[in-house]
Amino acid sequence: MDPAAKRTENRMPMQVTVDLSSLDVRMPAQEGVTENISPRGARVLTSKPWKPNERLNVRSLLGNFRSRARVVYCVPVDREKYAVGLQLFATAGKWQSPN
């Protein structure tokens, strides 16, 4: 593995239901579930493919987390799911409410 390609932050496994919405208001919002998160990124499973560099709003449904995001990659996982890598910007709140 190329050392330059190594992540600078560790990802933490966490499953949180999120709402993904395009900045283009003509596009409907879509629900997804995070696989893992870090302070500046997340991998989300969705049923719709997203285009690289597309800008999104991300909102946690189990907490008060909000963020702008950029799609870094989108790869098929199976026939009905896609893994979407997100770069997060201007984050606020927590992914989950404390129990």
Secondary structure, DSSP 8 states (H G I E B T S, - for coil): --GGGS-SS--EE---EEEEEESSTTS--EEEEEEEEETTEEEEEESS---TT-EEEEEESSS--EEEEEEEEEEE-SSS-EEEEEEEEEEES-SS---
